[in-house]
């Protein structure tokens, strides 16, 4: 068990979400049940529902799920490689209710042939929903991989479209 991290679990319309904070009380993880690349539970540290990072995350997630928040402003410590960090930063620039392809993200990073590497980095995003990896789709507009599962990805995209006032069809 990691003494330098703590976790809590919050309910959401997409199932329980495990939030993880580091020793600096900064959010470093948001994991869904059954999520691909979810770290082992013992690495989350002891449960502590009182941390400031968790209170802020709960508040912003609640506002997001209510349709009142379109961009998160939480302090994050995501770790990852420099390339992963650049990809995750690009994800935060995708507007609420919109999507981008892996190729578009690769081009925005200055390397249009890196769509596969962008996809791999996207799949390792440690704070799904907050860093909106669900907004990335295939070049044909198809839903492609999502660590939280394609059904959740589709529901998140549909939720944002409806909240934004756009038709699903």
C-alpha positions, 0 to 999 in steps of 0.5 A: 500500500502506498502511504504517499497516496490516498483515495476515495470513491464517488458515485457517478452516472457512469458507475463508481469513480475512484479518485486518487491524490498524491502526497501534495493533495493533488489529484493524480488519478480517476479510475472507473470500474473495469477500466483498462490500465487501472492500477492495482487497488493497493497502489491507491493508498488508504481511503481518506474522504477529507482531502481538499483535492477530493472535495474539489473533484467531487464538486467539479464532477457533480457540476459536470454531470449536472451539465453546468461545467464544461471545463475542469480546473483541478490541480493535477499531477499526471506523471507520464512521459513527456510525450504522454503529457503533451497528448494529455494537454492536447486533450484538454483543448478539445471543446466540450461536446466536440471530438477530434481524431487521433490523426488530428491530435497528432497533427496538432502535436506537429507529428501527423504520422504519430496517430498510433502513439497518440492513441496509446498515450490517450489510453494511458490517461490517468484522469479520464473524464477530467482530461477528456480522452472520450472526445477522441474518435477514429478518422472515420468518425467511429468510436474506437478504444476507450479505457472505460469501455466503448459504451461509456464513451458513447454515453459521455459523448451523447451526454455532452452533445445533449447538454450542449444543445446539439442533436444526436442525429 
